[in-house]
């Protein structure tokens, strides 16, 4: 909320004045009311490997994160540039591989990558779009200066929290909303359905039949799968509800079988089709990938998109943008050291206590080392891990991340935040104005993931 000199930044001026007028007891009651709302809606997430609870209520912070109209325009331009370049990269990797031929990216980073799917070689998805639904994690480090932390091009989660956070804030503080010109996010489900319909198979006539495919109720993001299917007015299915027959995909319904044209899948590549990927998968549909390659059904996001959001590939995204667009990147990457390169690994090991180290395929805040907060024992353990499997790690400096005020047990206090805008790509690139702001609720923490003690906020993009 405050600038570097301690003054209140202009977008937060009205909010700052409003908070100053609110009795502390009122805010505490509103916080409790918010928790009641989310518990009633069933907005929970699972923590794998946790002994204390299977399902947890995701923490919600009352104080919104505000983005000015000019900041949002900058983010829009940068995100669109980035997602277009990444889709071009995926197309190239599964076709002529010009970027490898040009020596701009090492071949082994692609061919030895677990996310590379040979089954996708030579295949042209509808509109040449591979990643249709993307979450781009962004941090603000200074006025009009943003960095991209990572790109999520496989099955990004969190959009349901963005929508429900807005509903909760409008219910809890209608007077605060009335005093701001806030861009809406409520049309996301309609835009999502529009995006999915736009990539229906060419042979599809009439309104395409769309389904959301979930691994089931025990998945950590099941609430979101169910929520989005309901919001779009489409069926929520599991692999066992689908079958291939006569060159088409069908779902079982109470009225008999029904053709399916587009699958918004929320399961990983390896489990989609036991005939193509993992033969032990019971979550997928036998024959689905052959049907997809024949152009009889569209899978969103396409298999193999993970090649573009691997953390080792991340270091090359600025080069990817320049290669496919001929432009300089609008949004910057965090400087990244690749431990598989001897000189860069030597630097990482010499400065381990100053850096953030991440597993190349890690997610959810797991498998990370935050050097400045680590003990000697943790540093020594990570040093051994890097020396044993250097290709499995990257390292980055700890950024001076921006903070937003959060409502804590001791009152308002600054907490680190990031922002995940959600991007829809089909016949055009669409962004709803906002996204999911994740907040590190633990004092001094830089980890915003809900599985690591983080929470969420409503994100307001102000209109001019």
Secondary structure, DSSP 8 states (H G I E B T S, - for coil): -B-TTS-B-GGGHHHHHHHHHS-HHHHHHHHHHHHHHHHHHT-EEE-TT-SS-SEEE-EE-SS-EEE-HHHHHHHHHHHHHHHHHHHHHHHHHTTT-HHHHTTSS-HHHHHT-TT--GGGTT---GGG-S--EEEEEEEEEETTEEEEEEEE-SS---HHHHHHHHHHHHHH-HHHHHTS-B---TTHHHHHHHHHHHTS-TT--SS--EEEE-S-TTSTTHHHHHHHHHHHT-EEE-GGGEEEETTEEEEEETTEEEE--EEEE-S-GGGS-TTTS-TT-SSS-TTHHHHHHTTSSEEES-TTGGGGT-HHHHTTHHHHHHHHHSS--SSEE--EEETTSHHHHHHHHHTGGGEEEEETT--TTTTEEEGGG--HHHHHHHHHHHHH-GGGEEEEE-----EEEEEETTEEEEEEEEEEEEEEESSSEEE-S--EEEEE-STT-----GGGTEEEE-EEEB--
